[in-house]
């Protein structure tokens, strides 16, 4: 059987036709809707991330941990930055070794992607002064002690000549916490360490790693036959079933 198209009789209603006028009306309504929605979004008040603490006073060489107060965004999704001297890593601000006068530093917490929460900020008030021993830390050919993250060219890398293994914290062992803590250590021209900070942190193990590394002694880095102060990366490995101590010691100079 062949399908045939039914003819419309003279009295059958014709389908509605979209005229140019009706199309223009539809476009106008769509445009008005977009404008209204945009106006609503622009007038909407977005919440601002609150950083805790909002204000912190930090001494030269000291540090301060910052985090979001309300926990709306995971710490791993926050980009931390500063406007002013110092270094911030994973929410922990590290003050300069030398602060000649009172300074105000702004810490910014910016979400990695838009989550409906505006960036937050905190204020660091730096006290004037310097880290003990910093005046004698630099080499005779250095104009100043390198700050955290500062590159120093050397011809001979520092070599650890006396190391101290960390003590495994009882609480960390009881909870099965293990891993590698990466400690940055400022090795002076004398070969001793006067300052440290964590690049890779394990909160339950940080203090033990820091206490051990501060007792290390190095043959200092050299340039032109003269010793210089540099930052050294010291990985400290904690294993529940194995020896404790340093992994391969790297240098950031």
C-alpha positions as CSV (number, residue, x, y, z in Angstrom):
1,X,0.0,0.0,0.0
2,X,1.4,3.4,-0.9
3,X,1.1,6.2,1.6
4,X,-0.7,9.2,0.2
5,X,-0.5,12.8,1.5
6,X,-3.9,13.9,2.7
7,X,-5.0,17.0,0.9
8,X,-6.2,19.9,3.0
9,X,-9.7,20.9,2.2
10,X,-10.7,24.5,1.6
11,X,-12.1,24.7,5.1
12,X,-9.0,23.2,6.8
13,X,-7.1,25.7,9.0
14,X,-3.7,26.7,7.7
15,X,-0.6,26.3,10.0
16,X,0.5,29.4,11.8
17,X,3.1,31.5,10.0
18,X,6.0,33.2,11.6
19,X,6.2,36.7,10.3
20,X,9.1,39.0,10.3
21,X,7.3,41.1,13.0
22,X,6.9,38.1,15.3
23,X,10.5,37.1,14.9
24,X,11.6,40.6,15.8
25,X,9.5,40.5,18.9
26,X,11.0,37.1,20.0
27,X,14.5,38.5,19.5
28,X,13.6,41.6,21.5
29,X,12.2,39.5,24.4
30,X,15.4,37.3,24.4
31,X,17.6,40.4,24.5
32,X,15.6,41.9,27.4
33,X,15.9,38.7,29.3
34,X,19.6,38.6,28.9
35,X,20.0,42.2,30.0
36,X,17.8,41.6,33.1
37,X,19.8,38.5,34.1
38,X,23.1,40.3,33.6
39,X,21.9,43.2,35.8
40,X,20.8,40.7,38.5
41,X,24.2,39.0,38.4
42,X,26.1,42.4,38.5
43,X,24.1,43.5,41.6
44,X,24.5,40.2,43.4
45,X,26.8,40.3,46.4
46,X,29.3,37.4,46.3
47,X,30.8,36.3,49.6
48,X,34.5,37.1,50.3
49,X,36.9,34.4,51.6
50,X,37.9,35.2,55.2
51,X,41.5,34.4,55.9
52,X,42.5,33.6,59.5
53,X,44.2,35.2,61.2
54,X,43.2,38.5,59.6
55,X,46.2,40.3,61.1
56,X,49.5,38.7,62.3
57,X,52.7,40.2,63.7
58,X,55.8,38.3,62.5
59,X,59.4,38.7,63.6
60,X,62.3,38.5,61.2
61,X,62.8,34.9,60.1
62,X,59.5,33.9,61.7
63,X,56.5,32.3,60.0
64,X,52.8,32.3,60.3
65,X,50.2,29.8,59.0
66,X,47.2,31.2,57.2
67,X,44.0,29.4,56.2
68,X,40.4,30.1,55.2
69,X,38.2,30.6,58.2
70,X,35.0,29.2,56.8
71,X,36.4,26.2,55.0
72,X,34.4,26.9,51.9
73,X,37.3,25.9,49.7
74,X,39.9,23.2,50.3
75,X,43.4,24.5,51.0
76,X,44.7,22.6,48.0
77,X,42.6,24.7,45.7
78,X,44.0,28.1,47.0
79,X,46.7,30.0,45.3
80,X,48.6,32.0,48.0
81,X,50.6,35.1,47.1
82,X,52.0,38.2,48.9
83,X,52.4,41.9,48.1
84,X,55.6,42.8,49.9
85,X,58.7,41.0,51.1
86,X,58.7,37.4,52.3
87,X,57.7,34.0,50.9
88,X,54.5,32.1,51.3
89,X,54.3,28.3,50.6
90,X,51.0,26.4,51.0
91,X,49.5,29.1,53.2
92,X,52.6,29.5,55.5
93,X,54.2,32.9,55.3
94,X,58.0,33.1,55.9
95,X,59.3,36.6,56.9
96,X,62.6,38.0,55.6
97,X,65.7,37.4,57.6
98,X,66.4,41.1,57.8
99,X,63.7,43.7,58.3
100,X,65.2,47.3,58.4
101,X,61.9,49.0,59.5
102,X,58.3,48.1,60.3
103,X,56.6,46.8,57.2
104,X,53.1,45.9,56.2
105,X,52.7,42.8,53.9
106,X,49.4,41.8,52.2
107,X,48.7,38.1,51.9
108,X,46.2,37.1,49.1
109,X,44.2,33.9,49.0
110,X,42.8,33.3,45.5
111,X,40.7,30.2,44.5
112,X,42.2,28.3,41.6
113,X,38.8,28.4,39.8
114,X,35.6,30.4,40.2
115,X,33.5,28.9,43.0
116,X,31.3,31.9,43.8
117,X,33.7,33.1,46.5
118,X,35.8,36.2,46.1
119,X,39.5,36.2,47.0
120,X,40.4,36.9,50.5
121,X,43.4,38.7,52.2
122,X,45.2,39.1,55.4
123,X,47.8,41.5,56.8
124,X,51.3,40.7,58.1
125,X,53.0,43.3,60.3
126,X,56.7,42.8,60.2
127,X,58.7,43.8,63.2
128,X,62.2,45.4,62.6
129,X,65.3,43.4,63.4
130,X,67.2,40.4,62.0
131,X,67.7,36.7,62.7
132,X,70.5,36.0,65.2
133,X,73.8,35.2,63.5
134,X,72.7,36.7,60.1
135,X,75.3,39.5,60.3
136,X,78.2,36.9,60.2
137,X,76.5,34.4,57.9
138,X,77.4,35.9,54.5
139,X,80.7,35.2,52.9
140,X,83.4,37.9,52.6
141,X,82.5,38.5,48.9
142,X,78.8,38.6,49.5
143,X,76.9,41.9,50.0
144,X,74.1,40.3,51.9
145,X,72.7,37.0,53.2
146,X,70.5,35.4,50.6
147,X,66.8,35.5,51.4
148,X,64.5,32.5,51.0
149,X,64.2,31.5,47.4
150,X,67.1,33.7,46.3
151,X,69.5,32.2,43.8
152,X,73.3,32.3,44.5
153,X,75.8,31.3,41.8
154,X,78.6,29.0,43.2
155,X,81.5,27.1,41.8
156,X,81.6,24.4,44.5
157,X,78.5,23.1,46.1
158,X,78.2,22.7,49.9
159,X,78.8,19.2,51.3
160,X,77.4,17.8,54.5
161,X,80.2,16.7,56.8
162,X,78.2,16.1,59.9
163,X,74.6,14.9,59.9
164,X,72.1,14.1,62.6
165,X,69.3,11.6,62.1
166,X,65.8,12.7,63.3
167,X,63.9,11.1,66.2
168,X,60.6,9.6,65.1
169,X,57.8,11.3,67.0
170,X,55.9,8.7,69.1
171,X,52.5,10.1,68.1
172,X,53.4,10.0,64.4
173,X,54.6,6.4,64.6
174,X,51.5,5.4,66.6
175,X,49.3,6.8,63.8
176,X,51.3,5.3,61.0
177,X,52.5,8.6,59.6
178,X,55.6,8.4,57.3
179,X,57.0,10.2,54.3
180,X,59.7,12.7,53.3
181,X,59.9,16.2,54.7
182,X,61.8,18.6,52.5
183,X,63.7,21.2,54.6
184,X,65.4,24.3,53.1
185,X,68.4,25.2,55.2
186,X,70.5,28.4,55.1
187,X,74.1,27.2,55.2
188,X,76.4,30.1,56.2
189,X,79.9,30.7,55.0
190,X,81.0,29.0,58.2
191,X,79.2,25.8,57.3
192,X,76.6,26.1,60.1
193,X,72.8,26.5,59.7
194,X,71.0,29.5,61.1
195,X,67.6,29.3,59.4
196,X,65.2,26.7,57.9
197,X,61.8,26.4,56.3
198,X,59.7,23.6,54.9
199,X,59.0,23.2,51.2
200,X,57.3,19.8,51.5
201,X,55.6,19.6,54.9
202,X,54.2,16.7,56.9
203,X,52.9,18.5,60.0
204,X,53.4,15.5,62.4
205,X,57.0,15.2,61.3
206,X,58.1,18.8,60.5
207,X,59.5,19.6,64.0
208,X,61.6,16.5,64.2
209,X,63.1,17.1,60.7
210,X,63.8,20.7,61.5
211,X,65.4,19.9,64.8
212,X,67.7,17.4,63.2
213,X,68.7,19.5,60.1
214,X,69.6,22.5,62.3
215,X,72.4,20.4,63.8
216,X,74.0,19.6,60.5
217,X,77.4,21.0,59.6
218,X,78.5,21.6,56.0
219,X,81.7,22.3,54.0
220,X,80.4,25.6,52.6
221,X,79.8,26.5,49.0
222,X,82.7,28.3,47.3
223,X,83.1,30.9,44.6
224,X,86.5,32.2,43.7
225,X,88.1,30.3,46.5
226,X,85.9,32.1,49.1
227,X,83.0,30.6,51.1
228,X,79.5,31.9,50.5
229,X,76.1,31.4,52.2
230,X,73.5,29.4,50.2
231,X,70.2,27.7,50.7
232,X,70.3,23.9,50.6
233,X,67.4,21.5,50.2
234,X,67.6,18.6,52.7
235,X,65.1,15.8,52.2
236,X,64.5,13.9,55.5
237,X,62.9,10.5,55.2
238,X,60.7,8.9,57.9
239,X,59.8,5.2,57.4
240,X,58.0,3.0,59.8
241,X,59.9,-0.1,58.6
242,X,63.4,1.2,57.8
243,X,66.2,3.5,58.8
244,X,65.6,7.2,59.4
245,X,67.7,9.9,58.0
246,X,68.5,12.0,55.0
247,X,67.6,11.1,51.5
248,X,69.8,12.4,48.7
249,X,70.8,16.0,49.7
250,X,70.2,18.5,46.9
251,X,71.4,22.1,46.7
252,X,69.4,25.2,45.8
253,X,72.1,27.8,45.3
